[in-house]
Amino acid sequence: MMHGPARLFALLALAAAAHAAAASERFVPTDPHFVVANVGNSMPDDDLRRKVAAWRADPDAEATTVALASAFLARAHAAREPMFVGRAEAVLAAVVKESRGSAAQRRLYAQTLQFRHDFAGAEALLDGVLSGNPHDASARTLRASVRLVRGEFAAARGDCAHLVVAGDASAAIGAACLAEALAGSGQIERARSLLATAPMDSSTVDPAARAYLLTVRAELAERTRDFASAMVDYRSALALAPDEDSIRAAFADALTLRGAVNEARALLDIDRPSVALRVRAAGLAQGSERARLLARASEWLALEASRGDAIHNREAALLALAAGQAPAALAAARANFTAQRELADVRVLARAAVAARDAQAQQALREWIDSNGFSDAVTEELLAGATRG
């Protein structure tokens, strides 16, 4: 699953408009207090029950499949339960795979593919939607998100620019998207200038879009070591979207870099944290609590793998780094980087390559950075420190 601004960006597309693979072997937690599922949050409410009943009565109808799949995806995000993504996929799979799906059904199905890192499949679906309607803003948003996650900045730029010129509510989203694309390809100062003038009027730009814009602005500030500005924007973004784990994780990472470990710990101490937050909390803990949280986070990753959910290679790399397992961290970070190339992915690969003292991995990352014009002061300091060492 994505965890940076592009994830929040993709959720905006969902608002605008079963991966049920069997485990090869049964997962058995070793911790007697391990929570396997949040049952209270998994039970459907009356509205969801009505949508399920309507879909069962007419499973091929566009209205019933779109309504139910949208509800499942919204529940997956709100309850931090990936199984609801699988349910959305199961609802949509038949009509989409038989090429009978409408644009709305294909957009939603692309969202489920994106969740489980089938970025090529998601992009192919969105290509088809946009070939039929180039003005489909939700499909543009989703395809730009896929491209940004994969580090395809030049390709994303066209979709982002299209959203900007649309002029309506898409303009703010498009500006933040375009800034991400520009920053990824060597134009970080131009990107920051763009966001300095981006629309932020609360009467025309909804809170989720403003949170996305602020998060992008915070990351770009971080990358140029303007930490004071980054902290202000992260705090404002989280206030607008307090349930958005991608913002909370990025903010916690920034605080940790600044040495504000206690504040980062407090930020991660929430009910029902996602895997991304659990891993970060484990890395910041100390003593016996650290060992307990590392074990708990490891069990969550094992549970997700066993039930066929998207593999969290970024979190696996962070967990291995926290446990002092540099070779395992580098293997996970490399696997992650083949699919995802957001800021956090670049940084975790740099950290793992340095920790493993792998000169070849460090050089490969430098070459990718140079070829794209990617700029991040934190990554550059990590790699420069390894060279001096």
C-alpha positions in Angstrom: 0.0 0.0 0.0 1.2 3.5 -0.7 1.9 5.7 2.3 2.9 9.1 1.0 1.1 12.1 -0.6 0.3 10.1 -3.7 -1.8 7.7 -1.5 -3.8 10.7 -0.2 -4.0 11.9 -3.8 -5.6 8.6 -4.9 -8.1 8.8 -2.1 -9.2 12.2 -3.4 -10.1 10.5 -6.7 -12.2 7.9 -4.8 -14.0 10.7 -3.0 -14.7 12.4 -6.3 -16.2 9.8 -8.0 -11.6 -10.0 -3.4 -8.1 -9.6 -3.4 -8.7 -12.8 -1.4 -5.7 -15.0 -2.2 -5.6 -18.0 0.0 -2.7 -18.3 2.4 -0.2 -21.1 1.7 -0.1 -21.8 5.4 -2.0 -20.8 8.5 -0.6 -17.8 10.4 -0.5 -18.3 14.2 0.4 -15.2 16.4 2.8 -15.9 19.2 1.6 -13.0 21.3 -1.6 -14.0 23.3 -2.7 -10.3 23.1 -2.3 -10.0 19.3 -5.4 -8.5 17.7 -6.2 -10.5 14.5 -9.1 -8.2 13.4 -11.0 -5.2 14.6 -14.3 -7.0 14.6 -16.3 -4.1 15.9 -15.2 -2.0 13.0 -15.6 -4.8 10.5 -19.3 -5.3 11.1 -21.4 -3.7 8.4 -23.7 -0.8 9.4 -27.3 -0.6 8.2 -26.3 1.5 5.1 -23.7 -1.0 4.1 -26.1 -3.9 4.6 -28.6 -2.2 2.3 -25.9 -1.8 -0.4 -25.0 -5.4 0.0 -28.6 -6.5 -0.4 -29.1 -4.3 -3.4 -26.0 -5.7 -5.1 -27.0 -9.3 -4.4 -30.4 -8.6 -6.0 -28.7 -7.2 -9.2 -24.9 -7.9 -9.2 -24.4 -6.7 -12.7 -26.0 -3.3 -12.4 -23.6 -0.4 -12.5 -25.4 1.6 -9.7 -25.3 -1.3 -7.2 -21.7 -2.3 -7.9 -20.4 1.2 -7.8 -22.2 2.0 -4.6 -21.1 -1.1 -2.8 -17.5 -1.0 -4.0 -17.2 2.6 -3.1 -18.5 1.9 0.4 -16.1 -1.0 0.9 -13.1 1.2 -0.2 -14.2 4.0 2.1 -14.5 1.4 4.9 -11.1 0.0 4.2 -9.6 3.5 4.7 -11.6 4.5 7.7 -11.3 1.2 9.6 -7.7 0.5 8.4 -8.9 -2.9 7.3 -7.4 -4.1 4.0 -9.9 -6.9 3.7 -12.5 -4.4 2.6 -10.4 -3.7 -0.5 -10.6 -7.4 -1.3 -14.4 -7.2 -1.0 -14.5 -4.2 -3.4 -12.4 -6.1 -5.8 -14.7 -9.2 -5.7 -17.7 -7.0 -6.3 -16.1 -5.5 -9.4 -14.0 -8.3 -10.8 -16.7 -10.1 -13.0 -17.9 -7.0 -14.9 -14.5 -5.5 -15.3 -12.6 -8.6 -16.4 -15.3 -9.4 -18.9 -14.8 -5.9 -20.4 -18.4 -5.0 -19.5 -17.4 -2.4 -16.9 -18.4 1.3 -17.1 -15.9 4.0 -16.5 -16.9 4.3 -12.9 -16.5 0.5 -12.3 -13.1 0.5 -14.0 -11.9 3.5 -12.0 -12.8 1.7 -8.7 -11.3 -1.5 -9.9 -8.1 0.3 -10.7 -8.1 1.6 -7.1 -8.1 -2.0 -5.8 -5.3 -2.9 -8.2 -3.3 0.1 -7.1 -3.7 -0.9 -3.4 -2.1 -4.3 -4.1 0.7 -2.8 -6.2 -0.5 -4.0 -9.6 0.3 -0.6 -10.9 0.6 -1.7 -14.5 -2.9 -3.3 -14.4 -4.3 -0.1 -12.8 -2.7 2.1 -15.4 -4.0 0.0 -18.3 -7.5 0.3 -17.0 -7.2 4.0 -16.5 -5.7 4.4 -20.0 -8.9 2.8 -21.4 -11.1 5.1 -19.4 -9.3 8.2 -20.5 -9.2 7.2 -24.1 -13.0 7.2 -24.0 -13.2 10.5 -22.0 -10.0 12.6 -21.7 -11.9 14.9 -19.3 -12.5 12.3 -16.6 -10.8 14.1 -13.7 -11.0 11.1 -11.3 -9.3 8.8 -13.8 -6.6 11.5 -14.4 -6.1 11.8 -10.7 -5.7 8.1 -10.2 -3.4 7.7 -13.2 -1.2 10.6 -12.0 -1.1 9.0 -8.6 0.1 5.6 -10.0 2.8 7.4 -12.0 4.0 9.5 -9.1 4.3 6.4 -6.9 6.3 4.6 -9.6 8.7 7.6 -10.0 7.4 8.2 -13.6 7.5 12.0 -13.0 7.5 13.1 -16.7 4.5 10.9 -17.5 2.6 12.2 -14.4 3.2 15.8 -15.3 0.8 15.7 -18.2 -2.0 14.3 -16.1 -1.3 16.9 -13.4 -1.3 19.8 -15.8 -4.6 18.6 -17.2 -6.1 18.9 -13.7 -4.7 22.3 -13.2 -6.2 23.8 -16.4 -9.6 22.2 -15.6 -9.9 25.2 -13.3 -12.6 23.9 -11.0 -12.1 22.0 -7.7 -9.4 20.0 -9.5 -7.1 23.0 -9.7 -5.6 22.8 -6.2 -5.2 19.0 -6.5 -3.5 19.5 -9.8 -1.2 22.1 -8.5 0.1 19.8 -5.7 0.3 16.9 -8.2 2.3 19.0 -10.6 4.6 20.1 -7.8 5.3 16.5 -6.9 6.1 15.7 -10.6 8.3 18.8 -11.0 10.2 18.1 -7.8 10.8 14.5 -8.8 12.5 15.5 -12.0 14.9 18.2 -10.8 12.7 21.3 -10.5 12.1 21.4 -6.7 12.4 25.2 -6.3 9.9 25.7 -9.2 7.7 23.2 -7.4 7.9 25.1 -4.1 7.1 28.4 -5.9 4.1 26.8 -7.5 2.7 25.7 -4.2 3.3 29.1 -2.6 0.6 30.5 -4.9 -1.7 27.4 -5.1 -5.4 28.0 -4.2 -6.1 27.3 -0.5 -9.4 29.1 0.0 -11.4 26.9 2.4 -14.6 28.0 0.6 -13.6 26.5 -2.7 -10.9 23.8 -1.7 -12.2 21.0 0.5 -10.2 19.9 3.6 -8.8 16.7 2.0 -7.4 18.6 -1.0 -5.9 21.2 1.3 -4.3 18.5 3.4 -2.8 16.9 0.3 -1.4 20.2 -0.9 0.0 21.0 2.5 1.6 17.6 2.8 3.3 17.9 -0.5 4.5 21.4 0.5 5.9 20.0 3.7 7.8 17.2 2.0 9.3 19.7 -0.5 10.4 21.9 2.4 12.0 18.9 4.1 13.9 18.0 1.0 15.5 21.4 1.0 16.1 21.3 4.8 13.5 24.0 5.5 12.3 22.0 8.5 10.6 24.9 10.2 8.2 25.3 7.3 7.8 21.6 7.0 6.7 21.2 10.6 4.1 24.0 10.2 2.6 22.4 7.1 2.6 18.9 8.4 0.8 20.0 11.6 -1.8 21.9 9.5 -2.3 19.0 7.2 -2.9 16.6 10.0 -5.4 19.0 11.6 -7.4 18.9 8.4 -7.1 15.1 8.0 -6.5 13.6 11.4 -7.4 10.1 10.3 -5.0 10.1 7.4 -2.1 7.8 8.3 0.1 8.8 5.4 0.3 12.3 6.8 0.8 11.0 10.4 3.7 8.7 9.2 5.4 11.5 7.2 5.1 13.9 10.1 6.5 11.4 12.6 9.4 10.7 10.2 10.1 14.4 10.0 10.0 14.8 13.8 12.3 11.9 14.2 14.8 13.4 11.8 14.7 16.6 13.9 15.4 14.6 17.1 11.9 15.2 18.5 11.5 11.6 19.3 9.0 12.0 22.2 6.7 14.1 20.0 6.9 11.5 17.3 6.0 8.7 19.7 3.0 10.7 20.9 1.9 11.2 17.3 2.0 7.5 16.7 0.1 6.5 19.8 -3.4 6.2 18.4 -6.1 3.5 18.5 -6.0 0.9 15.8 -2.8 2.1 14.1 -1.9 0.9 10.6 1.1 -1.3 9.9 3.0 1.8 8.8 2.4 3.5 12.2 3.1 0.3 14.2 6.5 -0.2 12.6 7.5 3.4 13.2 6.3 3.2 16.9 8.4 0.0 17.3 11.5 1.7 15.9 11.2 4.6 18.4 10.5 2.4 21.5 13.2 1.5 24.0 14.0 -1.5 26.1 11.5 -4.3 26.6 8.8 -2.2 25.0 10.9 -2.0 21.9 11.3 -5.8 21.7 7.6 -6.3 22.3 6.5 -3.8 19.6 9.0 -5.1 17.1 7.6 -8.6 17.6 4.1 -7.3 17.3 4.9 -5.4 14.1 6.6 -8.5 12.6 3.5 -10.5 13.3 1.2 -8.0 11.6 3.4 -8.1 8.5 3.3 -11.9 8.6 -0.4 -11.9 8.9 -0.9 -9.5 5.9 1.4 -11.7 3.8 -0.4 -14.9 4.9 -3.9 -13.5 3.9 -2.7 -12.2 0.6 -2.7 -8.5 1.2 -0.3 -6.1 -0.5 3.2 -6.6 0.8 4.5 -3.7 2.9 8.1 -4.0 1.7 8.8 -0.4 2.9 7.7 -1.3 6.4 9.5 -4.6 6.3 12.7 -2.7 5.5 12.1 -0.2 8.3 11.4 -3.0 10.7 14.6 -4.8 9.7 16.6 -1.6 10.2 15.1 -1.1 13.7 16.1 -4.7 14.5 19.7 -4.2 13.2 19.2 -6.6 10.3 20.9 -4.6 7.6 20.9 -7.3 4.8 17.2 -8.1 5.3 16.5 -4.4 5.3 18.3 -3.9 2.0 16.6 -6.8 0.4 13.1 -5.4 1.4 14.1 -1.9 0.4 15.2 -3.0 -3.0 12.0 -5.0 -3.6 10.0 -2.0 -2.5 11.9 0.3 -4.8 11.0 -1.7 -7.9 7.4 -0.8 -7.3 7.3 2.5 -5.2 9.6 5.5 -5.5 8.1 8.1 -3.2 10.3 10.1 -0.8 10.1 7.6 2.0 11.0 4.8 -0.4 14.1 6.7 -1.6 15.2 7.3 2.0 14.7 3.8 3.3 16.7 2.4 0.4 19.5 4.9 1.2 19.4 4.0 4.9 19.4 0.2 4.2 22.2 0.5 1.6 24.4 2.5 4.0 23.6 0.2 6.9 24.5 -2.9 4.8 27.7 -1.1 3.6 26.6 -2.1 0.1 28.6 0.2 -2.3 26.8 -1.2 -5.4 23.3 -0.5 -3.9 24.5 3.0 -3.0 25.8 3.7 -6.4 22.7 2.4 -8.1 20.6 4.8 -6.0 22.9 7.7 -6.9 22.5 6.9 -10.6 18.7 6.9 -10.3 18.8 10.2 -8.4 21.1 11.8 -11.0 19.2 10.5 -14.0 15.9 11.9 -12.7 17.3 15.1 -11.1 15.7 14.0 -7.8 16.7 16.2 -4.9 16.6 15.4 -1.2 19.1 16.8 1.2 18.5 14.0 3.7 19.2 11.2 1.2 22.3 13.1 -0.1 23.7 13.4 3.4 23.1 9.7 4.1 25.0 8.7 0.9 27.7 11.3 1.4 28.3 10.1 4.9 28.7 6.6 3.6 31.3 7.8 1.1 33.3 9.7 3.8 33.1 6.6 6.0 
